């Protein structure tokens, strides 16, 4: 493996990591904005639905033990 090939591979890896970091920051920022400006009632309803889903998954996976 030549030094030039290693440098190119490293540059691609750094570039991929930068894109991943950037997309993560954008995603977290958008999620924060949505949570800040969403009506409280809607967030509470979403929380109830999520809890109901999680509870149903737990009971379905555990069964009657």
N, C-alpha and C positions, 0 to 999 in steps of 0.2 A: 504494500500500500504506500503510495507516494505521499509526500508531505502536502502537495497541492490538493490531492483528493481529500485528505483529512481536514484541511482548512475549509474546503467547500462543504463537507459534511457538517463541520462544526458551525459554519455560517448558517446553513439551513436549519440546524437544530435551534440556534439562537433566535433565528427569525420565527420559527414555529412557536417557541416559548413566548416571544414577544406578542404574537397574534393571540395566543391563548390568554395571556395576561390582560391584554387590551379588551378582548371579548368578555372576560370575567369582570373587569372593572365596569364596563358598559352595562352588563347584565345586572350587577349589584346596584348600580346607580338607577337604572330603570325600575327595578323592584322597590327601591327606597322611595322613589317618586310616586309609584302606584300606591304604596302603603300610606304615604303621607297624605295623599289627596283623595283616597277612597273614603266613601261615607262609612261611618262607624257601624251602622246596621249591616251593611254588606259584608264588612270584615267579620262581624260576629256570626253571620249566617255561614260564611265560608269556614270559620273555625268549627262550627257545629257539624257541618258536612264532613270536614276532615276528621274530626274526632269519631264521628259515626262510622266512617270508612275504616279508620284504623282499628276501632273496636271490633268491627265485623271481621276484619282480616285476622286479628288476634284470636278471636273465638273460633274462626273457621280453621286456622292452622293448629290450634291447640286441641280442639275437639273436647270431648268429655273425658277428662283424665281423672 
